Amino acid sequence: MTPPSTIRSRPTGAIDADPFRELAAPARRERMRLLGCDFEFEVRGRALDRLVQYAFAGLPSHALAADVPLLKLSLMIAPLARRRARGGAGAPSIETMSASGLLCGSTERSTFVAISPGDRSALIVVARDMLRNAYHVRYELIEFAVYTLAARARGLVPLHAACIGREGRGLLVMGDTGAGKSTAALHCALRGLDLVAEDSTFVAPESMLGTGVANFLHVRREALRYLPARVGARMQRFPVIRRRSGVAKLEIDLRRAALPLAPSPVRLAGTVFAVARRAARGAPLLVALGADDALARLAAAQPYAAHRPEWPTFAHRVSEQPAFELRRGSHPDETAAALESLLAATPVGAAMSASV
């Protein structure tokens, strides 16, 4: 019996010669190295191609190991219905399609991501009216698919954390929303430190190499008051995005801002937990944490990663490294200076040497 999904309503009752549009016009293909993986983007639609380029073009290529997995990500705009729905109380037509080895059905108003980690492929379908929300398409669909595929294919630990580096060494910086991670990362970059990632860092647990996609940095407009006037004026020119929470932030394109991006993965040497609490006058911003306290904070801050199979190895490696609580100073540059000094400090350097 012929599957219902392959039958289209025609007078002859014949089976469509191309039910999943596998013979459609060829897509634009481009390969990019991201998160230690080679991504082959297969894109149908200029608007989607522009979003891929905006997200990933011009980033440094990071290699985590000699073997580099090939991952395939197909993007297309939801097809217009080939025929009008008949009956079904006005139910929309289901249009079948295929890409990256995946077969699916969609309406012309569908927006979704289908990911097959085993096949190392993903399909993104975007409704035409969703294209008006370019930030959400890029951030919630395209980047989400890239991050998920890379993490599963390479066995990476996905962390909601910033990462900064210097001369191949790195620090994880995590904390609750409002703790000032992004502002601190911006000031670190202005001091010449390398940016690995703003809020999504991926770690190879065995080697403790950290990588990310350092394309954008999001800060509230009021955070610019801490910058030199000339730098702040330049940052003001970047567009404003609005998060689902309703918070509006400047989206600083790190490539166009000519800020230093980590040219390769960094070997992590310590973990920092940023908190909103201000340091007492004259007190240090960094307070050393015991291993048990650090691991408890780490698991609480990363509930998704803590249930991944790579977590035990990662947690063990973290327990061997120094960890700190980072309190607020009177100026974000004080925070950046503290992180810079930590990267250059002997204990962190020693931990780095021991992990190599």
Buried (B, 14 or more C-beta within 10 A) or exposed (E): EEEEEEEBEEEEEEEEEEBBBEEBEEBBEBEBBBBBBBBBBBBBBEBBBEBBBBBBEEBBEBBBEEEBBEBBBBBBBBBEBEEEBEEEEEEBBBBBBBBBEBBBEBBBEBBEBBBBEEEBBBBBBBBBEBBEBBBBBBBBBBBBBBBBBBBBBBBBBBBBBBBBBBEBBBBBBBBEEEBBBBBBBBBBBBBEBBBBBBBBBBBBBEBBBBBBBBBBBBBBEEBBEBBEEEBBEBBEEBEEBEEEEEEEBBBBBBBEBEBBBBEBBBBBBBBBBBBEEEBEEEEEBBBEBEEEEBBEBBBEBBEEBBEBEBBEBBBEBBBEBBBBBBBBBEEBBBBBBBBBEBBEBEEBEEBBEEBE
